[in-house]
């Protein structure tokens, strides 16, 4: 019977590259990624330490057979899906350097646009519908030092950090493409 373990780790919606590097590191330490569950429980199985390249793609239509076949035809092993992200891996010895699943920066930018439509727009709606209305009401009714108001402020700061991270990633991709 194989040895397994679960690790708790959180990545924001724009940290997919960092997440892939972490999965590569885990594999090189003898822990092969086998799945992920919401919100951030990663499951691993003991293996021989090997160098693998991991990549993530954001695509709500990832259950499409042609989508998976496209990546398999390029040598990528499809692993799983979680919250719109598809996980792929390939042996580093079969990859061309640190191969990417995207052939160009325009494809990367397209993925960032899909993330924006699928994840950021819903977060913006929640932000303005909930936080944008409840934070001012809480300040007026309870005052700035109330624990409820502090909770709304912390939630607003978290949302602003997510939006800022996404905007920074988006702008860097656009700048790279214009070069």
N, C-alpha and C positions, 0 to 999 in steps of 0.2 A: 504494500500500500504506500502511496506517495505521501510525502509530507507537504502540508499546505499551511499558509498563514494569510492573515488579513491585516492590512495596514490602513490606518485612517490618515488621509492626506487631502487637503483642499487646494484646488486651483480655481482661479477666476476664469471667466469665459474667454479671456484673451491670453491665458497662460498655457495654451495647448502645446507650444514648443517646449516649455519648461517641463510640462507633464511627460512629453515624449522622452526628453533627456533623462528624467528620473526613472522611467520604465526601462530605458537602456541600461542605466546604472544597476538597477535591481537585477536585470538579467545577467549582467556581467559578474554579479556577486552570487549567482546561482539560484535566482528566484525568477522563474518564468511567469509573466503576466497571463492570467487566465480569465479575468473578468473584473467588472466594477459595478457597484450598486450605488444608487442614490443614498445619501448625498455625496459621500466621498469614501466609500469602503472598497479598497483595491484588494483583489484576491490573487495570490501567487502560489505556484507549485515549485517544489525543490527540483532543480535540474543541474546539469553540468554548467559551470560558468562559461558563457559564450558571448561573443560580441554580436549584437543584433541592432538594427536600426528600427526604431518605432516611429510611426507617423499617425497623426490624427487628421480627419477630415470632418467638416461639419456639413451634413446633408440630411435633411428630414426625410428624403426618399431612399435611405440607405437599405431598406428592405427589398428594393428593386434588384432582381437577379442580374440584370445587365450592369448595374453599378458595381456590384461585387466582382463580376467577371472581368470588368475592365482592369481592376487592380490586380486580380489574380493573373491575368494575361501578362502583366508587367512584373510578375514575380513576387507580389505582395501577398502575404497570408492575412486573410480577414480574420479578426479575433472576436469582436463584439461591438455592440452599440450601447451608448448611454447618453441620454438627454440630447440627442441630435448628433453627437460625435461618434464617428466610426473609428475603430482602432485597427491598425495594420502593423505588420512587422515583416522584416526580411533579414536574412543572415547578412552581416556586414561584409563577409567575403563575396557575397553575390551582388552586393550594392556597388554602385559606381561612386567611390568615395563615401561621403555622407549623403547618400541619395535622398532625394525629396520626392514625395508623391506628386508634387506639382512640377510641371515642365517649365513654367515661367512665372514671373512676378504677377502678370495679369491674372493667372489662375489663383494665386495666393490672395490677391485682392478680391477676386470673385468669392472666395471662401469667407473672407472678412465681411463682405457685403451680405452673405447668407447668414452669418452670425448676427449681424446687425438686424436683419429682418426677423430672424427666428428667436433671438434672445434679448437683444438690447431694446427694441421697440416695445415688447411686452413689459420689460423692466421699467421703461420710461412711463408707460401708462400706469403701472402700479405706483411708481414714484409720485406722479402728479395726482393720481386719484386718492391715494392713502396718505402719504407723507405730506404732500403739498397742502392738503386740507387739514389734517389732524395736528401737524406741528404748530401752526399758528393758533389754532383753537386751544391746544394744550398750554401754550405760553400764556395766552390771555386768561384762561380759566384757572390754571394751576401755578403759574409762575415758572421762571426759568430753572429753578433749583429742584423742582419736583422730579421724582424718579421716573414718572411717565414721560415728562418732557425730555429728560435726559435720554431715555430710551429712543424717542422719536429723533432726537438730534444725532445719536449714534447711528441709527438706521439711515438717516439722511446722509451722514458722512460716508457710510459704507457704499451707498448707491452712488454718491459723487465720485468716490474712488474707482468704482467699477466703470462708470462712464468715462472718467478721465483716462483710465488705462486703455479702454477700447479706443478712444479718440486718438491717443498717442500712437497706438499700434497702427491704426488706420492711416494716420498722417505719415508715418514712417514708410508704410508700403507705397502710398501715393508718391512720396518723394523719391523712393528708389525706382519706381517705374518711369518717372519723368527724366531720370538721368540718361 
